[in-house]
Amino acid sequence: MSKERLQRVARDRHGYLRNPGDWDEELARELAREEQLQMDERHREIITLLRDFHAQYDRTPATRIMTRLVAERLGPAKGNSIYLMKLFPGVAVKQGCKVAGLPRPTQCF
């Protein structure tokens, strides 16, 4: 059911949701599958931080800001680029924002 919904929801040419309000946990699981991620609680806590940041500042964070935010809220063991890249391979903030239903980070190419 959610895979069909994913096909119906408006996305940009990079696969990011056009409207973050369309996002929910079910859609996140489909977005994660599309990104070949096995989403678990570790991913969810990062996604929650990204969505909270977006709600507060109306933008997506840069990689350094994301790393610092995770370190402040979840501790230094999780707030480092190696941990984040293991969860979200490649550019962690780009993949994290995509699964979180947020716009593509403007700082990432």
C-alpha positions as CSV (number, residue, x, y, z in Angstrom):
1,M,0.0,0.0,0.0
2,S,2.7,2.6,0.9
3,K,4.7,1.8,-2.2
4,E,1.7,2.9,-4.3
5,R,1.4,6.0,-2.1
6,L,5.1,6.8,-2.7
7,Q,4.4,6.8,-6.4
8,R,1.5,9.2,-6.0
9,V,3.2,11.7,-3.6
10,A,4.8,14.8,-5.3
11,R,8.6,14.7,-5.4
12,D,11.3,16.7,-7.1
13,R,13.7,15.2,-9.7
14,H,16.0,14.0,-7.0
15,G,13.2,12.1,-5.2
16,Y,12.7,14.5,-2.2
17,L,9.2,15.2,-1.2
18,R,7.8,18.5,-2.4
19,N,5.6,18.9,0.7
20,P,7.2,17.7,4.0
21,G,3.6,17.6,5.4
22,D,3.0,14.5,3.2
23,W,5.5,12.6,5.3
24,D,4.7,9.9,7.9
25,E,6.4,6.8,9.4
26,E,4.9,4.5,6.7
27,L,6.2,6.8,3.9
28,A,9.6,7.0,5.7
29,R,9.9,3.2,5.5
30,E,9.2,3.2,1.8
31,L,11.7,6.0,1.2
32,A,14.3,4.1,3.2
33,R,13.6,1.0,1.1
34,E,14.1,3.0,-2.0
35,E,17.4,4.2,-0.6
36,Q,18.3,0.6,0.2
37,L,18.3,1.2,4.0
38,Q,17.2,-1.1,6.7
39,M,15.6,1.5,8.9
40,D,15.7,1.0,12.6
41,E,15.5,3.1,15.8
42,R,19.0,4.6,15.1
43,H,17.7,6.0,11.8
44,R,14.5,7.2,13.4
45,E,16.2,9.2,16.1
46,I,18.3,11.0,13.4
47,I,15.2,11.6,11.3
48,T,13.4,13.0,14.3
49,L,16.3,15.5,14.9
50,L,16.3,16.5,11.2
51,R,12.5,17.1,11.2
52,D,12.7,19.0,14.5
53,F,15.5,21.2,13.0
54,H,13.4,21.8,9.9
55,A,10.3,22.7,11.9
56,Q,12.3,25.2,14.0
57,Y,14.4,26.9,11.3
58,D,12.4,26.1,8.1
59,R,15.5,24.7,6.4
60,T,17.6,21.6,6.3
61,P,20.9,21.5,8.2
62,A,24.3,21.5,6.6
63,T,26.4,18.4,7.4
64,R,28.4,20.1,10.1
65,I,25.3,21.4,11.8
66,M,23.7,18.0,11.6
67,T,26.7,16.4,13.2
68,R,26.8,19.0,15.9
69,L,23.1,18.7,16.6
70,V,23.3,14.9,16.9
71,A,26.3,15.2,19.2
72,E,24.5,17.7,21.4
73,R,21.2,15.7,21.6
74,L,22.4,12.1,21.4
75,G,26.0,12.3,22.6
76,P,29.5,12.2,20.9
77,A,29.4,8.5,20.1
78,K,26.5,9.3,17.6
79,G,27.5,12.8,16.8
80,N,30.3,12.1,14.4
81,S,30.5,11.7,10.6
82,I,31.6,8.0,10.7
83,Y,28.5,7.0,12.7
84,L,26.2,9.1,10.5
85,M,27.7,7.7,7.3
86,K,27.2,4.2,8.5
87,L,23.5,4.9,8.9
88,F,23.1,7.0,5.8
89,P,25.9,6.0,3.3
90,G,27.2,8.6,1.0
91,V,26.2,12.1,2.1
92,A,24.4,11.4,5.3
93,V,22.5,14.7,5.5
94,K,21.1,14.2,1.9
95,Q,20.0,10.7,2.5
96,G,18.7,11.5,6.0
97,C,16.7,14.4,4.7
98,K,15.2,12.4,1.9
99,V,14.0,9.7,4.3
100,A,12.8,12.3,6.7
101,G,10.6,13.8,3.9
102,L,12.5,17.1,3.9
103,P,13.7,19.2,1.0
104,R,17.1,18.5,-0.5
105,P,19.8,20.3,1.5
106,T,20.8,23.4,-0.5
107,Q,24.4,23.0,0.6
108,C,24.7,19.6,-1.1
109,F,25.3,19.1,-4.8
